[in-house]
Structure formats: structure tokens, C-alpha cells
Amino acid sequence: MKKKLILLILVLTVLAVLVILFVFGVFKTPPYKEYKDGVYIGEAQGIRKHLKVQVTLDEGYITRVEVIEHYEKGAYYYDAPIAQIPDEIVKKQSPDVDAVSGSTLTSNGIMNAVRNALEQAR
């Protein structure tokens, strides 16, 4: 009887650990598994044309997003999205993040440029 109880506890413990690992995404499939790893340049329009980003894909994950060139005007409007949107994209593993209030055009330009870069990795 004790052996069965110990075995039952052991099995339940292993199952609990596996459930926790699944819940926290340890066995999660990379969101860009089908894409080619590398560094890609994407371009879109923000307030002005030619907002360029550099997107790094590694093992199916977006590991870095950087705005490398832009002609946006009014630092008051573009500083926040250039600082915040790339980090949010990496964090969420998606170009679909919330725009910075008051800087919608620049925010959308960054997100669209990332989409453009990801298309090249397909």
C-alpha cells in the first residue's frame, strides 16, 4: 500500500511539473520558426517616408529591433515611440503592439517597417 501511495505521489508530482512547464511556455514553439534567421532591414512611412528598422531573428525569435534611419520631425513626437516600440515588439514577439499616445504615425511606421523586414525573412 505504501509503495502505491509513493508511486501515485511521484506520478502526480511529475505531471504537476509538466503542466507548470507548459503553462510558462518552456515547450513553446518559436513564433517565427518558419522564418530564416538573420538581420533584415524594413522600411515604412511614419510622419515622413523612409523610416527604417533593423530586425534580428535568431532561432525563430525576434531578438532585436532598432530604428536605424528616420526623417521624422518633432522630437517631442518621435522620441517616445523610437525608444519604446522596438522593446515592446521584442517583448511581445509581434509587430502588433500598442502605439504611443500622441505619436501614432511614428508608432505605426515602426510596426509596419518591422512587418516589412519580417516578410523578407519568410
DOVEX-576667 format. One record per residue: residue number from 1; residue in three letters; x, y, z of N, C-alpha, C in turn. Coordinates in nm, 3 decimals. Each point is the difference from the previous one (the first is absolute). Example, Ala and Ser with C-alpha at 12.3 -4.5 7.8 and 13.67 -1.06 7.14 Angstrom:
<nodes>
NODE   num   residu        nu        nv        nw       cau       cav       caw        cu        cv        cw
NODE     1      ALA     1.319    -0.569     0.780    -0.089     0.119     0.000     0.090     0.120     0.000
NODE     2      SER    -0.035     0.105    -0.072     0.082     0.119     0.006    -0.077     0.109     0.073
</nodes>
This chain:
<nodes>
NODE   num   residu        nu        nv        nw       cau       cav       caw        cu        cv        cw
NODE     1      MET     0.082    -0.119     0.000    -0.082     0.119     0.000     0.086     0.126     0.000
NODE     2      LYS     0.108     0.001     0.079     0.090     0.117     0.004     0.068     0.022    -0.134
NODE     3      LYS     0.036    -0.110    -0.066     0.067     0.013    -0.131    -0.093     0.064    -0.102
NODE     4      LYS    -0.128    -0.039     0.004    -0.097     0.058    -0.094    -0.020     0.148     0.028
NODE     5      LEU    -0.004     0.037     0.127    -0.017     0.140     0.038     0.119     0.083    -0.044
NODE     6      ILE     0.120    -0.053     0.021     0.123     0.070    -0.041     0.003     0.014    -0.152
NODE     7      LEU    -0.037    -0.105    -0.071    -0.003     0.004    -0.147    -0.103     0.103    -0.048
NODE     8      LEU    -0.117     0.003     0.062    -0.103     0.096    -0.036     0.048     0.143     0.022
NODE     9      ILE     0.063     0.026     0.114     0.054     0.133     0.029     0.106     0.038    -0.101
NODE    10      LEU     0.087    -0.091    -0.034     0.105     0.025    -0.099    -0.059     0.034    -0.136
NODE    11      VAL    -0.099    -0.077    -0.045    -0.064     0.024    -0.130    -0.070     0.136     0.000
NODE    12      LEU    -0.073     0.030     0.108    -0.068     0.129     0.008     0.099     0.117     0.002
NODE    13      THR     0.113    -0.017     0.066     0.103     0.103     0.004     0.057     0.025    -0.140
NODE    14      VAL     0.029    -0.106    -0.071     0.054     0.012    -0.136    -0.102     0.068    -0.091
NODE    15      LEU    -0.126    -0.038     0.012    -0.105     0.063    -0.081    -0.014     0.149     0.034
NODE    16      ALA     0.007     0.033     0.128    -0.009     0.141     0.041     0.115     0.081    -0.058
NODE    17      VAL     0.120    -0.055     0.003     0.116     0.070    -0.056    -0.017     0.020    -0.150
NODE    18      LEU    -0.047    -0.101    -0.070    -0.022     0.012    -0.145    -0.106     0.106    -0.031
NODE    19      VAL    -0.107     0.004     0.076    -0.104     0.101    -0.021     0.057     0.140     0.021
NODE    20      ILE     0.079     0.017     0.105     0.062     0.130     0.026     0.092     0.041    -0.114
NODE    21      LEU     0.078    -0.094    -0.052     0.089     0.030    -0.111    -0.078     0.042    -0.125
NODE    22      PHE    -0.111    -0.067    -0.027    -0.082     0.037    -0.115    -0.063     0.137     0.019
NODE    23      VAL    -0.050     0.027     0.119    -0.066     0.127     0.029     0.098     0.116    -0.018
NODE    24      PHE     0.124    -0.017     0.042     0.098     0.107    -0.009     0.075     0.001    -0.132
NODE    25      GLY    -0.041    -0.083    -0.094     0.052     0.006    -0.135     0.136    -0.063    -0.025
NODE    26      VAL     0.042    -0.088     0.086     0.131    -0.063    -0.019     0.002    -0.082    -0.128
NODE    27      PHE    -0.114    -0.062    -0.034    -0.006    -0.084    -0.119    -0.067     0.073    -0.117
NODE    28      LYS     0.001     0.133     0.006    -0.067     0.081    -0.100     0.078    -0.001    -0.131
NODE    29      THR    -0.074    -0.005    -0.110     0.061     0.008    -0.133     0.034     0.145    -0.028
NODE    30      PRO     0.120     0.026    -0.050     0.037     0.139    -0.033    -0.100     0.060    -0.099
NODE    31      PRO    -0.039     0.125     0.019    -0.102     0.061    -0.086     0.044     0.018    -0.145
NODE    32      TYR     0.130     0.006    -0.024     0.051     0.018    -0.137     0.087    -0.118    -0.040
NODE    33      LYS    -0.043    -0.117     0.040     0.073    -0.124    -0.027     0.021    -0.022    -0.150
NODE    34      GLU    -0.098     0.037    -0.080     0.006    -0.023    -0.144     0.080     0.108    -0.075
NODE    35      TYR     0.046     0.101     0.071     0.074     0.110    -0.062     0.150    -0.029     0.006
NODE    36      LYS     0.075     0.063    -0.089     0.145    -0.017    -0.001     0.064     0.094     0.102
NODE    37      ASP     0.089    -0.054     0.081     0.074     0.083     0.095     0.088     0.098    -0.077
NODE    38      GLY     0.022     0.115     0.059     0.086     0.099    -0.062    -0.038     0.140     0.041
NODE    39      VAL     0.060     0.096    -0.067    -0.026     0.142     0.025    -0.065     0.056    -0.125
NODE    40      TYR    -0.114     0.065     0.019    -0.079     0.050    -0.112    -0.031     0.148     0.019
NODE    41      ILE    -0.004     0.072    -0.111    -0.032     0.142     0.002    -0.141     0.015    -0.056
NODE    42      GLY    -0.083     0.072     0.072    -0.136     0.028    -0.046    -0.022     0.149    -0.008
NODE    43      GLU    -0.089     0.040    -0.087    -0.025     0.143    -0.020    -0.151     0.024    -0.010
NODE    44      ALA    -0.042     0.112     0.056    -0.140     0.041    -0.007    -0.006     0.151     0.018
NODE    45      GLN    -0.121     0.052    -0.005    -0.019     0.143     0.020    -0.053     0.026     0.139
NODE    46      GLY     0.062     0.097     0.068    -0.052     0.050     0.127    -0.067     0.132    -0.030
NODE    47      ILE     0.046     0.106     0.066    -0.048     0.133    -0.037     0.052     0.033    -0.139
NODE    48      ARG     0.123    -0.041    -0.025     0.063     0.018    -0.131     0.041    -0.136    -0.054
NODE    49      LYS     0.046    -0.001    -0.125     0.043    -0.125    -0.063     0.135    -0.045     0.055
NODE    50      HIS     0.032    -0.124    -0.029     0.132    -0.058     0.023     0.035    -0.019     0.148
NODE    51      LEU    -0.093    -0.052     0.077     0.030    -0.040     0.137     0.052    -0.144    -0.010
NODE    52      LYS     0.126    -0.021     0.035     0.063    -0.131    -0.016     0.030    -0.063     0.135
NODE    53      VAL    -0.025    -0.132     0.006     0.034    -0.077     0.119     0.089    -0.117    -0.038
NODE    54      GLN     0.074    -0.047     0.097     0.080    -0.121    -0.015    -0.055    -0.101     0.099
NODE    55      VAL    -0.041    -0.116    -0.052    -0.061    -0.105     0.082     0.091    -0.122    -0.003
NODE    56      THR     0.030    -0.053     0.117     0.082    -0.120     0.012    -0.087    -0.117     0.043
NODE    57      LEU     0.004    -0.108    -0.079    -0.068    -0.125     0.033     0.105    -0.103     0.036
NODE    58      ASP    -0.020    -0.069     0.112     0.093    -0.104     0.043    -0.080    -0.115     0.060
NODE    59      GLU     0.015    -0.117    -0.060    -0.069    -0.122     0.044    -0.151     0.019     0.009
NODE    60      GLY    -0.054     0.076    -0.095    -0.144     0.018    -0.008    -0.057     0.109     0.088
NODE    61      TYR     0.086     0.078     0.061    -0.044     0.109     0.088     0.054     0.133    -0.048
NODE    62      ILE    -0.078     0.106     0.018     0.049     0.135    -0.023     0.086     0.034     0.120
NODE    63      THR     0.128     0.022    -0.023     0.091     0.027     0.111     0.040     0.146     0.010
NODE    64      ARG    -0.020     0.074    -0.110     0.037     0.141     0.003    -0.075     0.075    -0.109
NODE    65      VAL    -0.046     0.119     0.035    -0.060     0.094    -0.096     0.062     0.135     0.028
NODE    66      GLU     0.050     0.062    -0.105     0.064     0.130     0.016    -0.040     0.091    -0.115
NODE    67      VAL    -0.039     0.122     0.032    -0.026     0.101    -0.103     0.136     0.051    -0.043
NODE    68      ILE     0.034    -0.022    -0.128     0.134     0.036    -0.046     0.003     0.128    -0.084
NODE    69      GLU    -0.118     0.042    -0.048    -0.004     0.123    -0.079    -0.143     0.052    -0.001
NODE    70      HIS    -0.012     0.129     0.014    -0.132     0.061    -0.010     0.014     0.148    -0.031
NODE    71      TYR    -0.107     0.054    -0.055    -0.006     0.142    -0.031    -0.121     0.063     0.069
NODE    72      GLU    -0.038    -0.060     0.112    -0.112     0.053     0.076     0.037     0.139     0.050
NODE    73      LYS    -0.099     0.084     0.019     0.030     0.133     0.051    -0.076     0.020     0.131
NODE    74      GLY     0.059     0.079     0.087    -0.060     0.025     0.130     0.036    -0.108     0.100
NODE    75      ALA     0.117     0.014     0.062     0.047    -0.101     0.096    -0.105    -0.030     0.107
NODE    76      TYR    -0.080     0.098     0.033    -0.106    -0.019     0.099    -0.091    -0.116    -0.042
NODE    77      TYR    -0.020    -0.017    -0.131    -0.090    -0.103    -0.052     0.071    -0.132    -0.028
NODE    78      TYR     0.125     0.002    -0.040     0.064    -0.125    -0.040     0.090    -0.062     0.105
NODE    79      ASP     0.045     0.074     0.100     0.090    -0.058     0.101    -0.061    -0.120     0.073
NODE    80      ALA    -0.122     0.016     0.047    -0.063    -0.108     0.079    -0.021    -0.128    -0.082
NODE    81      PRO    -0.060     0.007    -0.120    -0.019    -0.125    -0.073     0.131    -0.066    -0.042
NODE    82      ILE     0.101     0.080    -0.035     0.128    -0.059    -0.038     0.065    -0.069     0.119
NODE    83      ALA    -0.023     0.051     0.118     0.056    -0.062     0.122    -0.083    -0.120     0.047
NODE    84      GLN    -0.132     0.006    -0.016    -0.087    -0.101     0.061    -0.047    -0.111    -0.093
NODE    85      ILE    -0.038     0.032    -0.121    -0.062    -0.099    -0.090     0.094    -0.117    -0.030
NODE    86      PRO     0.127     0.021    -0.034     0.087    -0.115    -0.027     0.008    -0.098     0.117
NODE    87      ASP     0.013     0.051     0.122     0.007    -0.089     0.116    -0.130    -0.078     0.019
NODE    88      GLU    -0.113     0.065    -0.024    -0.129    -0.067     0.013    -0.016    -0.111    -0.104
NODE    89      ILE     0.049     0.025    -0.121    -0.007    -0.101    -0.106     0.080    -0.123     0.039
NODE    90      VAL     0.120     0.021     0.054     0.082    -0.113     0.044    -0.069    -0.072     0.116
NODE    91      LYS    -0.053     0.074     0.093    -0.066    -0.058     0.117    -0.122    -0.084    -0.041
NODE    92      LYS    -0.083     0.053    -0.089    -0.122    -0.070    -0.041     0.023    -0.095    -0.118
NODE    93      GLN     0.118     0.005    -0.061     0.031    -0.084    -0.116    -0.100     0.023    -0.112
NODE    94      SER    -0.038     0.126    -0.018    -0.096     0.035    -0.104     0.010     0.149    -0.031
NODE    95      PRO    -0.018     0.036    -0.127    -0.003     0.143    -0.033    -0.133     0.065     0.039
NODE    96      ASP    -0.094    -0.078     0.048    -0.131     0.051     0.037    -0.001     0.039     0.148
NODE    97      VAL     0.048     0.119     0.028     0.004     0.052     0.137    -0.079     0.130     0.006
NODE    98      ASP    -0.022     0.050     0.120    -0.073     0.126     0.015     0.087     0.117    -0.045
NODE    99      ALA    -0.062     0.092    -0.072     0.068     0.122    -0.042     0.018     0.093     0.119
NODE   100      VAL     0.100     0.084    -0.008     0.022     0.101     0.103    -0.099     0.113    -0.024
NODE   101      SER    -0.074     0.035     0.104    -0.100     0.106    -0.010     0.064     0.132    -0.045
NODE   102      GLY    -0.060     0.062    -0.099     0.052     0.126    -0.053     0.107    -0.019    -0.106
NODE   103      SER     0.040    -0.123    -0.023     0.104    -0.030    -0.100    -0.042    -0.119    -0.086
NODE   104      THR    -0.125     0.000    -0.038    -0.056    -0.114    -0.072     0.069    -0.025    -0.133
NODE   105      LEU     0.026     0.104    -0.077     0.060    -0.020    -0.132     0.140    -0.060     0.010
NODE   106      THR     0.082     0.050     0.089     0.134    -0.056     0.017    -0.009    -0.142     0.055
NODE   107      SER    -0.087    -0.023     0.097    -0.019    -0.134     0.057    -0.040    -0.099    -0.109
NODE   108      ASN    -0.100     0.036    -0.079    -0.045    -0.088    -0.108     0.108    -0.019    -0.106
NODE   109      GLY     0.077     0.104    -0.027     0.110    -0.013    -0.095     0.102    -0.102     0.046
NODE   110      ILE     0.034     0.001     0.128     0.096    -0.098     0.053    -0.058    -0.141    -0.012
NODE   111      MET    -0.125    -0.016     0.040    -0.062    -0.133    -0.008    -0.008    -0.050    -0.144
NODE   112      ASN    -0.036     0.089    -0.092    -0.008    -0.040    -0.141     0.138    -0.031    -0.059
NODE   113      ALA     0.101     0.073     0.042     0.136    -0.028    -0.047     0.047    -0.137     0.051
NODE   114      VAL    -0.037    -0.034     0.122     0.034    -0.133     0.054    -0.072    -0.108    -0.080
NODE   115      ARG    -0.127     0.023    -0.033    -0.073    -0.096    -0.083     0.070    -0.018    -0.135
NODE   116      ASN     0.045     0.110    -0.058     0.071    -0.004    -0.127     0.128    -0.082     0.010
NODE   117      ALA     0.073     0.018     0.110     0.123    -0.077     0.021    -0.031    -0.148     0.018
NODE   118      LEU    -0.106    -0.032     0.074    -0.035    -0.140     0.023    -0.042    -0.069    -0.129
NODE   119      GLU    -0.065     0.074    -0.091    -0.038    -0.059    -0.129     0.123    -0.048    -0.077
NODE   120      GLN     0.110     0.069     0.015     0.123    -0.039    -0.069     0.059    -0.129     0.056
NODE   121      ALA    -0.035    -0.031     0.124     0.055    -0.119     0.065    -0.081    -0.126    -0.030
NODE   122      ARG    -0.111     0.013    -0.068    -0.085    -0.117    -0.029     0.065    -0.095    -0.095
</nodes>
